[in-house]
């Protein structure tokens, strides 16, 4: 399983997202490495399908199922659904579901 966190330098939500992903892996008893990928150019953003910072991919799939077909590539701060609002990091449930989906 490959888990990647894509982000740009200075992203305020990168560290909290990284910590959340690592904690979920620990809770699941998994010793999976998390790859941290700094997106630095528009070409790189396009290559990685970077939807904003931070983006979490599990086996190449976005943890947010509704974003998996999105083409809104860019260098903005990304938000994720949380009830009736949007927040800067993916929910525990979203990340856990993506990891369990990839694990089978």
C-alpha positions in Angstrom: 0.0 0.0 0.0 1.3 3.5 -0.9 0.1 6.5 1.1 1.2 9.9 -0.1 0.5 13.4 1.3 0.9 16.0 -1.4 1.4 19.6 -0.2 3.1 22.9 -0.9 5.7 24.5 1.4 4.0 26.6 4.1 0.7 24.8 4.0 -0.9 25.2 7.5 -2.8 21.9 7.3 0.0 19.7 6.2 1.4 18.8 9.7 -2.1 18.1 11.2 -3.0 15.9 8.2 0.3 14.0 8.4 -0.3 13.5 12.2 -3.8 12.3 11.6 -2.8 9.8 8.9 0.0 8.4 11.1 -2.3 8.1 14.1 -4.9 6.2 12.1 -2.2 3.8 10.8 -1.0 3.3 14.4 -4.6 2.6 15.5 -5.0 0.1 12.8 -1.8 -1.6 13.8 -0.1 -0.8 10.5 3.5 0.2 10.1 3.0 1.7 6.7 5.4 4.5 5.6 3.8 7.8 4.6 5.4 9.5 1.6 5.6 13.2 1.9 5.6 14.9 -1.6 6.3 18.6 -1.9 4.6 20.0 -5.0 6.7 22.8 -6.4 5.7 23.4 -10.0 2.5 23.5 -12.1 3.8 20.6 -14.1 4.3 18.6 -11.0 0.8 19.5 -9.8 -0.6 18.3 -13.0 1.4 15.1 -12.9 0.2 14.2 -9.4 -3.4 15.5 -10.0 -2.8 17.9 -7.1 -6.2 19.2 -5.9 -4.7 21.5 -3.4 -2.8 21.3 -0.2 -2.9 18.9 1.5 -4.0 16.0 -0.7 -3.9 12.5 0.6 -3.7 9.6 -1.8 -3.9 5.9 -0.9 -2.7 3.6 -3.7 -3.1 6.7 -6.0 -6.7 7.3 -5.1 -7.8 10.4 -3.3 -9.2 9.8 0.3 -12.2 11.9 -0.7 -14.2 9.7 -3.0 -16.1 12.5 -4.6 -12.8 14.2 -5.6 -11.4 11.2 -7.4 -12.6 12.4 -10.8 -11.9 16.1 -10.2 -9.8 18.1 -12.6 -9.5 21.2 -10.4 -5.7 21.0 -10.1 -4.0 24.0 -8.4 -2.0 25.4 -5.6 -4.8 26.5 -3.3 -5.5 25.4 0.2 -7.7 22.3 0.0 -10.8 21.8 2.0 -12.7 18.6 2.9 -16.4 18.1 3.8 -17.2 17.9 7.5 -20.9 17.9 8.2 -22.4 21.1 6.8 -19.1 22.9 6.4 -15.6 22.4 4.9 -12.3 22.1 6.9 -8.7 22.0 6.0 -7.9 18.4 6.8 -9.6 15.1 5.8 -11.7 13.6 8.6 -10.5 10.5 10.5 -13.4 8.6 9.0 -12.5 9.5 5.4 -8.8 8.6 5.9 -9.6 5.3 7.7 -12.2 4.3 5.0 -9.6 4.9 2.2 -7.0 2.8 4.0 -9.4 0.0 4.7 -10.6 0.1 1.1 -7.0 -0.3 -0.1 -6.2 -3.0 2.4 -9.2 -5.0 1.2 
